[in-house]
Amino acid sequence: MPAVTVKGMSCNHCRQAVTEALQAIPGVTDVTVDLATGEAAWKETQPVDVAEVKKAIVKLGFEVQ
């Protein structure tokens, strides 16, 4: 399961925003975002460019590692 580390999330609203942004990317399913670790993980139904995932998260105002 691919994953990235998101910096700057502090509440369930942040978690939900990241979840919804990733679910909007074609091919991304089963998104899980863990506030404690900052990990955002997902399953793919087709190849997904991680750069696209990072761009969607950065657009929300978070940092991605």
SULFENQUI-V698978 format. One line per field, one symbol per residue. phi: phi as a letter, one per 30 degrees, with the letter a starting at -180 (. if undefined). psi: psi as a letter, one per 20 degrees, with the letter a starting at -180 (. if undefined). burial: + if it has 9 or more other ideal C-beta (glycine too) atoms within 8 Angstrom, else -. A space follows every 10 residues. Layout:
phi=???
psi=???
burial=???
//
This chain:
phi=.dabcccjdb adddeddded dddddejcbh dbbcddcidc bacbcaebdd dddddddded jccbc
psi=oqqqpppipi rhggghgggh ghhippiprl pppohgijpo qrqpirppph hhggghghhi jrqp.
burial=-+-++++-+- ---++-+++- +++-+-+++- +++++--+++ ++-+---+-- -+++-+++-+ -+-+-
//
